[in-house]
Amino acid sequence: PSASPRCSAKMAVPLASLLLFLALGRPALVAAQATEGAAAAPHRRFEYKYSFKGPHLVQADGTVPFWVHTGNAIPSADQIRITTSLKSQKGSVWTKNKSIFEYWEVEVTFRVTGRGRIGADGLAIWFTEEQGLEGPVFGAADKWNGVGIFFDSFDNDGKKNNPGVIVVGNNGKLLYDHQNDGSTQALASCQRDFRNKPYPVRVKITYYQKTLTVLINNGFTPDKEDYEFCAKVEDMVLPSQGYFGISAATGGLADDHDVLSFLTFQLTEPGKEAPTPDAEIPQKDKEKYQEEFEHFQQELDKKKEEFQREHPDVQGQPGKPPCAFLLAADDVFETVSDRELRQIFEGQNRIHLEIKQLNRQLDMILDEQRRYVSAITEEIAKRGAGFPGQQGQVSQQEIETVVKTQEEVIRQVKEIRSSVTDALRSISGAQHPGSAGVYETTQHFNDIKEHLHVVKRDIEHLVQRNTPSSEKPKCPESPPFPSCLSTMHFFIFVAVQTVLFIGYVMYR
């Protein structure tokens, strides 16, 4: 039966999806929703004439309803392969009709897969005044009038900022700067790796009230609503009517660029009446679509009867697909590699959720810290403005306390110095002096020096606060330290050394 290849494809696990796992501390979707939460949510309506989604995506003649494909694009039942993993490929799909609404939102699901560590060139999502069926910009025409959201996977400028997402606007006169990856023309960008992911990558692009917002699901989780903020462009004016499209291209390196779905929604401001769907569909078209639906329903019933005649052993089990017995057997007998892959995917998903939770908690802690700092600053400012005299009095008391502390420190220094002299005298008389006493003495002197520096710095700070700027602060002089060796002892030592030296020379 025709459904068997699809079931086997679903059971296959993509091994290339384990190449990279990037856990980035990126801005969460909560931040983007908080910014947009101030305004009322717009009315959202699905537009089927500007959308496609599998299964049964193509008609019998190989075309996609309401869409046109060009170049190397290959539509199939479940997806549209914009380019295959061959060199120098270009392809695109565009809506046949212009949009008739001012604000919109598109949700695109795609896969970019390749065997190499680096891919090329990339994929682009378009909203332009005219169809860019073929050209040098990711497979579409240059000098477009509208906006392009580029998923660039090759680093042309060598800045190591790819794969990345770039938003580029054009008024129909600019040439795209491909050598610099559009960095000179980018309105907004973010660095995201969208190649070789275990799940399809999802992108939500919203244009509402002249603000373009790009949210992305990185493909590490099966949750379809797990979007992260990527880019935002405000005060952006786009054509009131235009074509939606998606294109891709390959160069010296190649990737498979597959688009699974392209869903378009019309956004209407609150208070404005949205047009009813019945008013836009003529009665003749309704009858045509109803006839096609009945025809497909009859074909489906025939396929079911044929399958039941060919497979009598699976009759009486409604709701199961033709390959349900294969799926059941696969669930019972799980291979070691499948179990390892499943555990890796589940672990990555848990790590991703934990990082998002920690990011939200960190934002809350930072907000609390900012509030505490601002409150303390205001309180200090109020006290300083209300009690200037008392502040000066407190400073004088601090000075007296520091002076007393300094006198106490000097007294202790004298005591330590005398004890150190006795210790050195006893060490010099020993036959084998140890290194522990010398180290302890050196450590005592370092501690004393550090305490003296702290006291000196405190005194200088307090004096500068309480003396006028014209007067230079003077620090009290510390008492001089007596020399450890007197002059008489020095001369005696020199005489003894001289006599010993002369005696040694004469003896020699």
Buried (B, 14 or more C-beta within 10 A) or exposed (E): BEEEEBBEEEEEBEEEBBBEBEEBEBBBBBBBEEEBEEEEEBBEBEBEBBBBBBEEBBEEEEEBEBBBBBBBBBBEEBBBBBBBBEEEBBBBBBBBEBBEBBBBBBBBBBBBBBEBEEBBBBBBBBBBBBBBBBBBBBBBBBBBBBBBBBBBBBBBBEEEBBBBBBBBBBEEEEEBBBEBBBBEBBBBBBBBBBBBBBBBBBBBBBBBEEBBBBBBBBBBBEEEEBBBBBBBBEEBEBBEEBBBBBBBBBBEBBBBBBBBBBBBBBBBBEEEEBEEEEEEEEEEEEEEEEEEEEEEEEEEEEBEEEBEEEEEEBEEEEEEBBBEBBBEEBEEEEEEEEEEBEEBBEEBBEEBBEBBEEBEEEBEEEEEEEEEEEEEEEEEEEEEEEEEEEEEEEEEEBBEEBBEBBEEBEEEBEEBBEEBEEBBEEEEEEEEEEEEBEEEBEEBEEEBEEBBEEBBEBBEEBBEEEEEEEEEEEEEEEEEEEEEEEEEEEEEEEEEEEEEEEEEEEEE
